[in-house]
Amino acid sequence: MQKNSNLVAILALLATVGSLAFLYFTQFAGPPKANLKPFETLGEMVATETAKLLGGSGSVVVVMESFEQLANQSVEPQLKGFKAGLAKAKGVTLKGV
């Protein structure tokens, strides 16, 4: 009888530890991953519209705020998409960022 009681206590302890580990790794194991593809697409669309406004030829300089202290994940994909969009638009070049 004592043997069964010890076995039940060990199994209950293992179940508790396993549950706590599951909760930790699913809830507290880092920030959620953001889907950055919409921001990249936004940059491409802005580049396409910029090329239309320039009439298909000209130069563009991108002026953007420095986010050294505040990390904004959406800025880099937007710039990447903008560069890709300008590469598709023949005649429009990126002079600087």
Secondary structure, DSSP 8 states (H G I E B T S, - for coil): -HHHHHHHHHHHHHHHHHHHHHHHHHHSSS------HHHHHHHHHHHHHHHHHTTT-EEEE------SSS--TTHHHHHHHHHHHHHHSTTEEEEE-
